[in-house]
Amino acid sequence: MIRVLLADDQDLVRSGFSLILSMEDDVEVVGEAKNGQEAVELVQSLQPDVVLMDVQMPVLDGITATATVVSEHPATRVLILTTFDREDYLFAALRAGASGFLLKTADADELVDAVRKVAGGLALLSPEMTVPLISRFAQGDTAPTLDQQAGGVLPLDDRDFFALESLTPRERETLQLLAQGLTNAEIASQLFLGPATVKTHVSNILAKTHSRDRVGAVIFAHRVGLGQ
Protein backbone atom coordinates (compact mmCIF):
# COMPACT_ATOMS: atom_id res chain seq x y z
CA MET A 1 0.00 0.00 0.00
CA ILE A 2 1.12 3.54 -0.78
CA ARG A 3 0.48 5.63 2.34
CA VAL A 4 -0.49 9.19 1.42
CA LEU A 5 -0.80 12.36 3.51
CA LEU A 6 -2.88 15.24 2.10
CA ALA A 7 -1.81 18.81 2.92
CA ASP A 8 -4.12 21.57 1.69
CA ASP A 9 -5.91 24.40 3.49
CA GLN A 10 -9.13 23.85 1.54
CA ASP A 11 -11.41 21.16 2.99
CA LEU A 12 -13.14 20.47 -0.32
CA VAL A 13 -9.85 19.98 -2.13
CA ARG A 14 -8.64 17.49 0.47
CA SER A 15 -11.98 15.68 0.35
CA GLY A 16 -11.81 15.44 -3.43
CA PHE A 17 -8.27 14.09 -3.44
CA SER A 18 -9.13 11.65 -0.67
CA LEU A 19 -12.13 10.34 -2.59
CA ILE A 20 -10.09 9.84 -5.76
CA LEU A 21 -7.22 8.07 -4.03
CA SER A 22 -9.36 5.92 -1.74
CA MET A 23 -10.85 4.26 -4.81
CA GLU A 24 -7.47 2.71 -5.61
CA ASP A 25 -6.61 -0.70 -4.13
CA ASP A 26 -2.95 0.17 -3.63
CA VAL A 27 -3.35 3.65 -2.09
CA GLU A 28 -4.34 4.58 1.46
CA VAL A 29 -4.92 8.14 2.70
CA VAL A 30 -3.51 8.04 6.23
CA GLY A 31 -3.99 11.68 7.25
CA GLU A 32 -4.90 15.23 6.33
CA ALA A 33 -3.26 18.54 7.21
CA LYS A 34 -4.69 22.05 6.90
CA ASN A 35 -1.32 23.81 6.81
CA GLY A 36 2.36 23.14 6.36
CA GLN A 37 3.12 22.90 10.06
CA GLU A 38 0.46 20.23 10.55
CA ALA A 39 1.91 18.39 7.56
CA VAL A 40 5.39 18.34 9.10
CA GLU A 41 4.01 17.08 12.41
CA LEU A 42 1.88 14.39 10.77
CA VAL A 43 4.79 13.14 8.68
CA GLN A 44 6.66 12.65 11.95
CA SER A 45 3.87 10.57 13.48
CA LEU A 46 2.42 8.81 10.42
CA GLN A 47 5.52 8.24 8.27
CA PRO A 48 3.65 8.37 4.93
CA ASP A 49 5.24 7.32 1.65
CA VAL A 50 3.97 10.39 -0.22
CA VAL A 51 2.75 13.84 0.81
CA LEU A 52 0.49 15.75 -1.57
CA MET A 53 1.53 19.30 -0.68
CA ASP A 54 -0.19 22.55 -1.60
CA VAL A 55 2.04 25.65 -1.89
CA GLN A 56 -0.02 28.49 -0.44
CA MET A 57 -1.05 27.49 3.07
CA PRO A 58 -1.28 29.35 6.39
CA VAL A 59 1.10 28.95 9.35
CA LEU A 60 3.78 27.31 7.19
CA ASP A 61 3.84 27.37 3.39
CA GLY A 62 4.17 24.21 1.34
CA ILE A 63 7.67 24.94 0.05
CA THR A 64 9.12 25.43 3.52
CA ALA A 65 7.21 22.39 4.78
CA THR A 66 8.60 20.35 1.88
CA ALA A 67 12.16 21.33 2.71
CA THR A 68 11.61 20.30 6.33
CA VAL A 69 10.02 16.98 5.43
CA VAL A 70 12.71 16.09 2.91
CA SER A 71 15.46 17.02 5.35
CA GLU A 72 14.03 15.19 8.36
CA HIS A 73 12.29 12.27 6.62
CA PRO A 74 14.18 11.37 3.42
CA ALA A 75 12.07 8.26 2.88
CA THR A 76 8.93 10.38 2.46
CA ARG A 77 8.42 11.78 -1.03
CA VAL A 78 6.65 15.10 -1.64
CA LEU A 79 4.41 15.80 -4.62
CA ILE A 80 3.54 19.48 -4.97
CA LEU A 81 -0.04 20.15 -6.09
CA THR A 82 -0.87 23.75 -6.87
CA THR A 83 -3.35 25.89 -8.78
CA PHE A 84 -0.60 28.19 -9.99
CA ASP A 85 1.56 27.34 -13.02
CA ARG A 86 4.37 29.64 -11.90
CA GLU A 87 7.98 28.91 -12.73
CA ASP A 88 9.19 30.38 -9.43
CA TYR A 89 6.99 27.92 -7.54
CA LEU A 90 8.34 25.07 -9.66
CA PHE A 91 11.99 25.94 -9.05
CA ALA A 92 11.40 26.61 -5.37
CA ALA A 93 9.70 23.22 -5.02
CA LEU A 94 12.55 21.42 -6.78
CA ARG A 95 15.15 23.19 -4.67
CA ALA A 96 13.23 22.22 -1.54
CA GLY A 97 13.50 18.59 -2.60
CA ALA A 98 10.05 17.86 -4.00
CA SER A 99 9.86 14.73 -6.15
CA GLY A 100 7.04 16.04 -8.33
CA PHE A 101 5.10 19.13 -9.37
CA LEU A 102 1.52 18.80 -10.61
CA LEU A 103 -1.22 21.31 -11.31
CA LYS A 104 -4.62 20.85 -9.70
CA THR A 105 -6.15 20.92 -13.17
CA ALA A 106 -4.84 17.38 -13.65
CA ASP A 107 -7.51 14.71 -13.98
CA ALA A 108 -8.05 11.84 -11.55
CA ASP A 109 -5.97 9.34 -13.54
CA GLU A 110 -3.04 11.77 -13.74
CA LEU A 111 -3.16 12.32 -9.98
CA VAL A 112 -3.16 8.62 -9.18
CA ASP A 113 -0.40 7.95 -11.72
CA ALA A 114 1.68 10.77 -10.22
CA VAL A 115 1.34 9.35 -6.72
CA ARG A 116 2.44 5.91 -7.90
CA LYS A 117 5.42 7.24 -9.83
CA VAL A 118 6.64 9.44 -6.99
CA ALA A 119 6.17 6.61 -4.48
CA GLY A 120 8.21 4.41 -6.81
CA GLY A 121 11.15 6.78 -6.70
CA LEU A 122 10.56 8.60 -9.98
CA ALA A 123 10.44 12.35 -10.54
CA LEU A 124 7.43 13.91 -12.18
CA LEU A 125 6.60 17.30 -13.65
CA SER A 126 3.28 18.63 -14.86
CA PRO A 127 3.31 18.60 -18.69
CA GLU A 128 2.39 22.30 -18.68
CA MET A 129 5.59 23.11 -16.78
CA THR A 130 7.99 20.86 -18.69
CA VAL A 131 8.33 23.03 -21.80
CA PRO A 132 9.19 26.28 -19.96
CA LEU A 133 11.62 24.37 -17.75
CA ILE A 134 13.47 22.83 -20.69
CA SER A 135 13.41 26.14 -22.55
CA ARG A 136 14.93 28.03 -19.67
CA PHE A 137 17.78 25.58 -19.21
CA ALA A 138 18.36 25.34 -22.96
CA GLN A 139 18.85 29.10 -23.04
CA GLY A 140 21.26 28.92 -20.12
CA ASP A 141 19.04 31.00 -17.87
CA THR A 142 19.17 30.69 -14.12
CA ALA A 143 16.15 29.66 -12.10
CA PRO A 144 13.72 32.53 -11.47
CA THR A 145 13.64 33.88 -7.94
CA LEU A 146 10.87 35.34 -5.85
CA ASP A 147 12.56 38.73 -5.42
CA GLN A 148 9.76 40.49 -7.27
CA GLN A 149 7.24 38.99 -4.89
CA ALA A 150 9.08 40.69 -2.05
CA GLY A 151 8.65 44.07 -3.70
CA GLY A 152 12.25 44.13 -4.86
CA VAL A 153 13.37 45.24 -1.39
CA LEU A 154 15.13 42.14 -0.13
CA PRO A 155 17.55 40.09 -2.25
CA LEU A 156 16.09 36.82 -0.96
CA ASP A 157 16.39 33.39 -2.44
CA ASP A 158 13.13 31.46 -2.62
CA ARG A 159 13.63 29.47 0.59
CA ASP A 160 14.34 32.62 2.62
CA PHE A 161 11.39 34.37 1.03
CA PHE A 162 8.93 31.65 1.95
CA ALA A 163 10.39 31.37 5.46
CA LEU A 164 10.05 35.12 5.99
CA GLU A 165 6.52 35.16 4.60
CA SER A 166 5.51 32.34 6.93
CA LEU A 167 6.29 34.41 10.03
CA THR A 168 3.39 36.15 11.72
CA PRO A 169 3.74 39.88 12.54
CA ARG A 170 4.36 39.02 16.21
CA GLU A 171 6.98 36.43 15.26
CA ARG A 172 8.76 39.03 13.13
CA GLU A 173 8.82 41.41 16.10
CA THR A 174 10.17 38.63 18.28
CA LEU A 175 12.84 37.78 15.72
CA GLN A 176 13.92 41.41 15.48
CA LEU A 177 14.39 41.59 19.24
CA LEU A 178 16.09 38.20 19.23
CA ALA A 179 18.55 39.55 16.66
CA GLN A 180 19.30 42.44 19.03
CA GLY A 181 20.47 39.95 21.65
CA LEU A 182 17.50 40.16 23.99
CA THR A 183 16.62 37.21 26.21
CA ASN A 184 13.15 35.66 26.28
CA ALA A 185 12.38 37.54 29.49
CA GLU A 186 13.48 40.85 27.95
CA ILE A 187 11.43 40.16 24.80
CA ALA A 188 8.40 39.35 26.96
CA SER A 189 8.78 42.63 28.80
CA GLN A 190 9.22 44.65 25.61
CA LEU A 191 6.23 43.11 23.82
CA PHE A 192 4.05 42.82 26.96
CA LEU A 193 3.78 39.06 26.55
CA GLY A 194 4.07 36.13 28.93
CA PRO A 195 7.34 34.15 28.98
CA ALA A 196 5.55 31.02 27.74
CA THR A 197 4.14 32.92 24.76
CA VAL A 198 7.58 34.23 23.83
CA LYS A 199 9.02 30.72 24.14
CA THR A 200 6.35 29.50 21.71
CA HIS A 201 7.13 32.32 19.26
CA VAL A 202 10.85 31.50 19.39
CA SER A 203 10.14 27.80 18.79
CA ASN A 204 7.96 28.68 15.79
CA ILE A 205 10.67 30.98 14.42
CA LEU A 206 13.30 28.23 14.67
CA ALA A 207 11.02 25.79 12.85
CA LYS A 208 9.93 28.17 10.11
CA THR A 209 13.44 29.49 9.39
CA HIS A 210 15.04 26.03 9.61
CA SER A 211 17.37 27.29 12.35
CA ARG A 212 18.96 24.79 14.71
CA ASP A 213 19.23 27.34 17.51
CA ARG A 214 18.93 31.03 18.38
CA VAL A 215 22.23 31.78 16.67
CA GLY A 216 20.87 30.39 13.41
CA ALA A 217 17.73 32.49 13.80
CA VAL A 218 19.82 35.63 14.34
CA ILE A 219 21.85 34.87 11.21
CA PHE A 220 18.59 34.45 9.27
CA ALA A 221 17.29 37.76 10.68
CA HIS A 222 20.35 39.64 9.46
CA ARG A 223 20.21 37.90 6.10
CA VAL A 224 16.64 39.04 5.46
CA GLY A 225 17.04 42.54 6.89
CA LEU A 226 15.32 42.09 10.26
CA GLY A 227 18.50 42.32 12.29
CA GLN A 228 19.34 45.91 11.46
C-alpha positions in Angstrom: 0.0 0.0 0.0 1.1 3.5 -0.8 0.5 5.6 2.3 -0.5 9.2 1.4 -0.8 12.4 3.5 -2.9 15.2 2.1 -1.8 18.8 2.9 -4.1 21.6 1.7 -5.9 24.4 3.5 -9.1 23.9 1.5 -11.4 21.2 3.0 -13.1 20.5 -0.3 -9.8 20.0 -2.1 -8.6 17.5 0.5 -12.0 15.7 0.4 -11.8 15.4 -3.4 -8.3 14.1 -3.4 -9.1 11.7 -0.7 -12.1 10.3 -2.6 -10.1 9.8 -5.8 -7.2 8.1 -4.0 -9.4 5.9 -1.7 -10.9 4.3 -4.8 -7.5 2.7 -5.6 -6.6 -0.7 -4.1 -3.0 0.2 -3.6 -3.4 3.7 -2.1 -4.3 4.6 1.5 -4.9 8.1 2.7 -3.5 8.0 6.2 -4.0 11.7 7.3 -4.9 15.2 6.3 -3.3 18.5 7.2 -4.7 22.1 6.9 -1.3 23.8 6.8 2.4 23.1 6.4 3.1 22.9 10.1 0.5 20.2 10.5 1.9 18.4 7.6 5.4 18.3 9.1 4.0 17.1 12.4 1.9 14.4 10.8 4.8 13.1 8.7 6.7 12.7 11.9 3.9 10.6 13.5 2.4 8.8 10.4 5.5 8.2 8.3 3.6 8.4 4.9 5.2 7.3 1.7 4.0 10.4 -0.2 2.8 13.8 0.8 0.5 15.7 -1.6 1.5 19.3 -0.7 -0.2 22.6 -1.6 2.0 25.6 -1.9 0.0 28.5 -0.4 -1.1 27.5 3.1 -1.3 29.3 6.4 1.1 28.9 9.3 3.8 27.3 7.2 3.8 27.4 3.4 4.2 24.2 1.3 7.7 24.9 0.1 9.1 25.4 3.5 7.2 22.4 4.8 8.6 20.4 1.9 12.2 21.3 2.7 11.6 20.3 6.3 10.0 17.0 5.4 12.7 16.1 2.9 15.5 17.0 5.4 14.0 15.2 8.4 12.3 12.3 6.6 14.2 11.4 3.4 12.1 8.3 2.9 8.9 10.4 2.5 8.4 11.8 -1.0 6.7 15.1 -1.6 4.4 15.8 -4.6 3.5 19.5 -5.0 0.0 20.1 -6.1 -0.9 23.7 -6.9 -3.3 25.9 -8.8 -0.6 28.2 -10.0 1.6 27.3 -13.0 4.4 29.6 -11.9 8.0 28.9 -12.7 9.2 30.4 -9.4 7.0 27.9 -7.5 8.3 25.1 -9.7 12.0 25.9 -9.1 11.4 26.6 -5.4 9.7 23.2 -5.0 12.6 21.4 -6.8 15.2 23.2 -4.7 13.2 22.2 -1.5 13.5 18.6 -2.6 10.0 17.9 -4.0 9.9 14.7 -6.2 7.0 16.0 -8.3 5.1 19.1 -9.4 1.5 18.8 -10.6 -1.2 21.3 -11.3 -4.6 20.8 -9.7 -6.2 20.9 -13.2 -4.8 17.4 -13.7 -7.5 14.7 -14.0 -8.0 11.8 -11.5 -6.0 9.3 -13.5 -3.0 11.8 -13.7 -3.2 12.3 -10.0 -3.2 8.6 -9.2 -0.4 7.9 -11.7 1.7 10.8 -10.2 1.3 9.3 -6.7 2.4 5.9 -7.9 5.4 7.2 -9.8 6.6 9.4 -7.0 6.2 6.6 -4.5 8.2 4.4 -6.8 11.2 6.8 -6.7 10.6 8.6 -10.0 10.4 12.3 -10.5 7.4 13.9 -12.2 6.6 17.3 -13.6 3.3 18.6 -14.9 3.3 18.6 -18.7 2.4 22.3 -18.7 5.6 23.1 -16.8 8.0 20.9 -18.7 8.3 23.0 -21.8 9.2 26.3 -20.0 11.6 24.4 -17.7 13.5 22.8 -20.7 13.4 26.1 -22.6 14.9 28.0 -19.7 17.8 25.6 -19.2 18.4 25.3 -23.0 18.9 29.1 -23.0 21.3 28.9 -20.1 19.0 31.0 -17.9 19.2 30.7 -14.1 16.1 29.7 -12.1 13.7 32.5 -11.5 13.6 33.9 -7.9 10.9 35.3 -5.8 12.6 38.7 -5.4 9.8 40.5 -7.3 7.2 39.0 -4.9 9.1 40.7 -2.1 8.6 44.1 -3.7 12.2 44.1 -4.9 13.4 45.2 -1.4 15.1 42.1 -0.1 17.6 40.1 -2.3 16.1 36.8 -1.0 16.4 33.4 -2.4 13.1 31.5 -2.6 13.6 29.5 0.6 14.3 32.6 2.6 11.4 34.4 1.0 8.9 31.6 1.9 10.4 31.4 5.5 10.0 35.1 6.0 6.5 35.2 4.6 5.5 32.3 6.9 6.3 34.4 10.0 3.4 36.2 11.7 3.7 39.9 12.5 4.4 39.0 16.2 7.0 36.4 15.3 8.8 39.0 13.1 8.8 41.4 16.1 10.2 38.6 18.3 12.8 37.8 15.7 13.9 41.4 15.5 14.4 41.6 19.2 16.1 38.2 19.2 18.5 39.6 16.7 19.3 42.4 19.0 20.5 40.0 21.6 17.5 40.2 24.0 16.6 37.2 26.2 13.1 35.7 26.3 12.4 37.5 29.5 13.5 40.8 27.9 11.4 40.2 24.8 8.4 39.3 27.0 8.8 42.6 28.8 9.2 44.6 25.6 6.2 43.1 23.8 4.1 42.8 27.0 3.8 39.1 26.6 4.1 36.1 28.9 7.3 34.1 29.0 5.5 31.0 27.7 4.1 32.9 24.8 7.6 34.2 23.8 9.0 30.7 24.1 6.4 29.5 21.7 7.1 32.3 19.3 10.8 31.5 19.4 10.1 27.8 18.8 8.0 28.7 15.8 10.7 31.0 14.4 13.3 28.2 14.7 11.0 25.8 12.9 9.9 28.2 10.1 13.4 29.5 9.4 15.0 26.0 9.6 17.4 27.3 12.3 19.0 24.8 14.7 19.2 27.3 17.5 18.9 31.0 18.4 22.2 31.8 16.7 20.9 30.4 13.4 17.7 32.5 13.8 19.8 35.6 14.3 21.8 34.9 11.2 18.6 34.4 9.3 17.3 37.8 10.7 20.4 39.6 9.5 20.2 37.9 6.1 16.6 39.0 5.5 17.0 42.5 6.9 15.3 42.1 10.3 18.5 42.3 12.3 19.3 45.9 11.5 
